[in-house]
């Protein structure tokens, strides 16, 4: 009697299990079909510029088939959709979540790059806030270090040059303000930062000249001469050298016509913001 009962129970259990598995398979197949349709809808919306709708659809795709190839693609594209609509904070949050949830995804380098771009896109709108500059710089440096052979690293190196130019520009802007308000020591400190950290930027000549002016103003003539010597040795034909020469020779007149040094369009625009 016991054996018959046991066999009956096992049979019921097996039938129930088989039925449940068939139901799960059927549900998953239905989900896959739904996901394909929703994914195509999201892609179409993204191409047509409806990033908000696309982002929500991609999120639905991810929730229907978590940890699948569809989920990882949808996760990344949802973050990209936020980026395209200038919702940078949401995009960074989504990208960091993507990196955490899908660590073996082949698109991880791109996710890091897109985070850097989210910070980078905010730079020119943040004239007084250094945070986006520093965050973009840190992330691009991470990309160069960890993915040196990728196209992302190539672009990161280019953007790092622009970021460093702008960091120098900000230091020069502050230094000029201190000079205008006759706060000589803070001005010196800012100028020294440019000379020591940003000597490869377009601001190095001006920084050296301003050092000449400030040192001379506070009576440190030898220090002023030393800064002028460095400027003269490296940039003798430049306008800033002539101005420094004029600090020591008041009767010296600068030449009216001077060949302008070539400078990239983007660097010109950045520099003009802080003059």
C-alpha positions in Angstrom: 0.0 0.0 0.0 2.8 2.4 0.9 4.6 1.6 -2.3 1.5 2.3 -4.4 1.0 5.6 -2.6 4.7 6.6 -3.1 4.5 5.8 -6.8 1.3 7.8 -7.2 2.9 10.8 -5.4 6.0 10.6 -7.6 3.9 10.4 -10.7 1.9 13.4 -9.7 5.1 15.3 -8.9 6.7 14.4 -12.3 3.6 15.4 -14.2 3.5 18.7 -12.3 7.2 19.3 -12.9 6.9 18.6 -16.6 3.9 20.8 -16.9 5.7 23.6 -15.1 8.7 23.3 -17.3 6.6 23.4 -20.4 4.9 26.5 -19.1 8.2 28.2 -18.3 9.5 27.4 -21.8 6.3 28.7 -23.4 6.5 31.9 -21.3 10.1 32.4 -22.2 9.3 31.9 -25.9 6.5 34.4 -25.6 8.9 36.9 -23.9 11.5 36.5 -26.6 8.9 37.3 -29.2 7.8 40.3 -27.3 11.4 41.4 -26.7 12.2 41.3 -30.4 9.2 43.5 -31.2 9.9 45.9 -28.3 13.6 46.1 -29.1 12.9 47.0 -32.8 10.3 49.7 -31.6 13.0 51.1 -29.2 15.6 51.2 -32.0 13.2 52.9 -34.4 12.2 55.5 -31.7 15.9 56.2 -31.0 16.7 56.8 -34.7 13.7 59.1 -35.0 14.8 61.2 -32.0 12.3 60.0 -29.4 15.0 59.1 -26.9 12.7 59.1 -23.8 10.3 56.5 -25.3 13.3 54.5 -26.5 14.9 54.5 -23.1 11.7 53.2 -21.4 11.3 50.5 -24.1 14.8 49.3 -23.6 14.2 49.1 -19.9 11.2 46.9 -20.5 13.3 44.6 -22.7 15.9 44.2 -20.0 13.3 43.4 -17.3 11.6 40.7 -19.5 14.8 38.8 -20.2 17.3 39.6 -17.5 20.9 38.5 -17.9 20.3 37.6 -21.5 22.1 39.1 -24.5 19.0 41.2 -25.1 19.2 42.5 -21.6 22.8 43.7 -21.9 22.2 45.4 -25.2 19.0 47.0 -24.0 20.8 48.2 -20.8 23.5 49.9 -22.7 21.2 51.5 -25.3 18.9 52.8 -22.6 21.9 54.6 -21.1 22.8 55.9 -24.6 19.3 57.2 -25.0 19.6 59.2 -21.8 22.9 60.6 -23.2 21.3 61.7 -26.5 18.7 63.7 -24.6 21.3 65.4 -22.5 20.2 63.6 -19.3 23.8 63.1 -18.3 23.3 62.2 -14.6 20.8 59.5 -15.6 23.1 58.2 -18.3 26.1 58.0 -15.9 23.9 56.2 -13.3 22.7 53.7 -16.0 26.2 53.1 -17.3 27.7 52.4 -13.9 24.8 50.0 -13.3 25.5 48.4 -16.6 29.2 47.9 -15.8 28.2 46.3 -12.5 25.5 44.0 -13.8 27.2 42.9 -17.0 31.0 42.8 -16.2 31.9 40.5 -19.1 30.0 42.5 -21.8 32.3 43.2 -24.7 31.0 46.8 -24.7 32.3 47.7 -21.3 35.1 49.9 -22.8 32.4 51.8 -24.6 30.4 52.2 -21.4 33.4 53.8 -19.7 33.9 56.0 -22.7 30.3 57.2 -22.7 30.6 58.0 -19.0 33.6 60.2 -19.8 31.6 61.9 -22.6 28.8 62.6 -20.2 31.2 64.6 -18.0 32.9 66.1 -21.1 29.7 67.4 -22.6 29.0 69.5 -19.4 32.4 71.3 -19.4 31.7 74.4 -21.5 28.5 75.0 -19.6 30.3 74.9 -16.2 32.6 77.8 -16.4 33.0 78.2 -12.7 32.7 74.5 -11.7 35.8 72.4 -12.0 34.0 69.1 -11.2 33.0 68.1 -14.8 36.5 68.9 -16.0 38.1 66.8 -13.3 35.7 63.9 -13.7 36.1 63.8 -17.4 39.9 64.0 -17.1 39.9 61.1 -14.6 37.7 58.9 -16.8 39.6 59.6 -20.0 42.9 58.8 -18.2 41.3 55.5 -17.0 40.4 54.6 -20.6 43.9 55.4 -21.9 45.4 53.3 -19.1 43.1 50.3 -19.4 42.2 50.2 -23.1 45.2 51.8 -24.8 44.8 50.1 -28.2 41.2 51.1 -28.7 39.7 54.0 -30.7 38.3 55.2 -27.4 41.8 55.7 -26.1 42.8 57.6 -29.2 39.9 60.0 -28.8 40.5 60.2 -25.0 44.1 61.4 -25.6 42.8 64.2 -27.9 40.2 65.2 -25.4 42.7 65.1 -22.5 44.7 67.8 -24.3 41.7 70.0 -24.5 40.8 69.4 -20.9 44.3 70.3 -19.8 44.1 73.5 -21.9 40.9 74.4 -20.1 42.2 73.6 -16.7 45.1 76.0 -17.5 42.7 78.6 -18.8 40.8 78.5 -15.5 44.0 78.9 -13.5 45.0 81.9 -15.7 41.5 83.4 -15.3 41.8 83.3 -11.5 45.4 84.6 -11.6 44.3 87.6 -13.7 41.5 88.3 -11.2 44.0 88.3 -8.3 46.3 90.6 -10.2 43.5 93.0 -11.0 42.6 93.1 -7.3 46.3 93.4 -6.3 46.3 90.1 -4.4 49.9 89.3 -5.5 50.7 86.1 -3.5 47.5 84.2 -4.6 48.2 85.4 -8.1 51.8 84.0 -7.9 50.5 80.7 -6.7 48.1 80.3 -9.6 50.7 81.3 -12.1 53.2 78.8 -10.7 50.6 76.1 -11.2 50.3 76.9 -14.9 54.1 77.0 -15.3 54.6 73.7 -13.4 51.6 71.6 -14.4 50.5 73.1 -17.7 53.7 74.0 -19.5 52.6 72.3 -22.7 49.5 74.5 -23.1 48.9 77.7 -25.0 49.0 79.6 -21.7 52.6 79.0 -20.7 54.0 82.2 -22.4 51.4 84.4 -20.7 51.9 82.7 -17.4 55.7 83.4 -17.5 55.1 87.0 -18.5 52.6 87.5 -15.6 55.2 86.1 -13.3 57.6 88.7 -14.5 55.0 91.4 -13.8 54.0 90.2 -10.4 57.6 89.6 -9.2 58.7 93.0 -10.4 55.6 94.6 -8.8 56.4 93.2 -5.3 60.1 94.0 -5.6 61.5 90.5 -6.4 63.5 91.8 -9.4 65.9 88.7 -9.6 62.9 86.3 -9.7 61.3 88.5 -12.3 64.5 88.4 -14.4 64.7 84.6 -14.1 61.1 84.2 -15.4 61.9 86.6 -18.2 65.0 84.6 -19.1 63.0 81.4 -19.3 60.4 83.2 -21.5 63.1 84.8 -23.7 65.0 81.6 -24.2 62.0 79.5 -25.2 59.7 82.1 -26.8 61.9 85.0 -27.9 59.8 86.0 -30.9 56.5 86.0 -29.0 54.5 89.0 -27.9 54.7 88.0 -24.3 58.5 88.2 -24.4 58.3 91.7 -25.8 55.9 92.7 -23.0 58.3 91.2 -20.4 61.2 93.1 -21.9 59.2 96.3 -21.6 58.7 95.7 -17.9 62.5 96.3 -17.5 62.8 98.8 -20.3 60.0 101.2 -20.0 60.9 103.1 -23.2 60.9 100.0 -25.4 58.1 100.1 -27.9 56.6 96.8 -29.1 56.4 96.1 -32.8 53.1 97.0 -34.4 53.1 94.1 -36.9 53.6 90.6 -35.6 53.0 87.3 -37.2 50.4 85.5 -35.2 51.1 82.1 -33.8 48.8 79.4 -35.3 46.3 78.0 -32.8 43.6 75.4 -33.2 40.0 76.7 -33.4 38.8 74.9 -30.3 41.8 76.2 -28.3 41.1 79.7 -29.5 37.5 79.5 -28.4 38.5 78.1 -25.0 41.1 80.7 -24.4 38.8 83.6 -25.4 36.4 82.6 -22.7 38.9 83.5 -20.0 40.6 86.6 -21.3 
